[in-house]
Amino acid sequence: MAWHDGTVTAPLTPPDQPGPHDPWQAPPSGSHLAYASGSQDDPDTATELRQAALVAVLVALAGIVLGLLWLWLAPRVPLVADDTAVFLKNSEGEEAIGADGTFVLLALGFGALSAAAVFWRLRRGGVLVVVGLALGALAASLIAWRVGVWLGPSSDVVARAREAGRGVTFDAPLELHAVWAAVLAWPFAAMGVHLLLTAAFGPRDPEPEWAGFSGYYGGAVQGPLAGPGAGASGGPVEPSAGPAEASGSAGPAEPSGPAGPSGGPSSSAGGGGAG
């Protein structure tokens, strides 16, 4: 016989009728698809391109300052000439490697400053701004190298030796021996400092609020819902009493005794007590 525990369960939503918060349902009228990030129709792409170009140009122009400082601070390599050749005045001197070291140290400092300035002004800049910073730093290093060489002593050592005369000391041309190592110092320093600043002080995405999920499910987020066979505590529910138990019977009726000689029952409810 069918039974139930007396509880009422809410009807389930039919599978062919999506709920009001179904993310796969058709968008409401008047809505449109958002443009993909980085597409030509995205209004932020043009702004980011302008910012990246401005950063690249300004950082590249800063290379002129680096070139002037390198020309001013780099140690000079003394040369001396006689009637036959030009020689180093101090064969054990470290002035040549000192010029490379001065350029690298200055480039590292300029890289840190440029990265800090870009991060301060364009903290929410995207990938294009970082690419502009890297390209501008590379161009700045090349410009600084050429400015120092161009404004420094002439590279025509023979002509300068003739002008100076025999036994007179003059400066060797300013040059970089480890060109690519020195040129890449500024870009690497700028990228490293910008990455550290972004990791430490960059904008963060907002943390998801768990309370927001209650609207999707139509209520507070709970565990598994109880089925028809579960009670209030979530466990199985014992079957309720049947019709026989509802009428007060403790169990099935006991069978009657054997029939008497007359074919009737040997005892009845009243006669059994009398016999």
Secondary structure, 3 states (H helix, E strand, C coil): CCCCCCCCCCCCCCCCCCCCCCCCCCCCCCCCCCCCCCCCCCHHHHHHHHHHHHHHHHHHHHHHHHHHHHHHHCCCCEEEECCCCEEECCCCCCHHHHHHHHHHHHHHHHHHHHHHHHHHHCCCCCHHHHHHHHHHHHHHHHHHHHHHHHHCCCCCHHHHHHHHCCCCCEECCCCCCCHHHHHCHHHHHHHHHHHHHHHHHCCCCCCCCHHHHHHHCCCCCCCCCCCCCECCCCCECCCCCCHHHHCCCCCCCCCCCCECCCCCECCCCCHHHHC
